[in-house]
Amino acid sequence: MTRIKRGCIARRRRKKIRLFASSFRGAHSRLTRTITQQRIRALVSSHRDRDRQKRDFRRLWITRINAVIRENRVSYSYSKFIHNLYKKQLLLNRKILAQIAIFNRNCLYMISNEIIKNEIIK
């Protein structure tokens, strides 16, 4: 049986893996075995951190909204504000509310005051 040479296929595979790891430091970008291990590790980390990033941004938005609301009224909290928003069926997500809180605080004050006024009347 004749011998099959597959140098070109293996080289192509290794080259593709090396391109992925070209920015890594030391042996992590030079040795094929460590490159494959680091590649797996990098992909796992990126997959995990995509979910973590969503969590972190949500926490940041909630913190920003809460800070601005507590500046306006001492006894009013984030949870009551969100609860009242849902009761009034004002469907603004936390990202938009946080942007309003940063760039246009008066608008957020107006929204919260309208909700509070309607609460007191009823």
Salt bridges, closest charged atoms under 4 A:
ASP49 OD1 - ARG48 NE 3.19
ASP49 OD1 - ARG52 NH1 3.94
GLU71 OE1 - ARG105 NH1 2.93
GLU114 OE2 - LYS117 NZ 3.67
GLU119 OE2 - LYS87 NZ 3.31
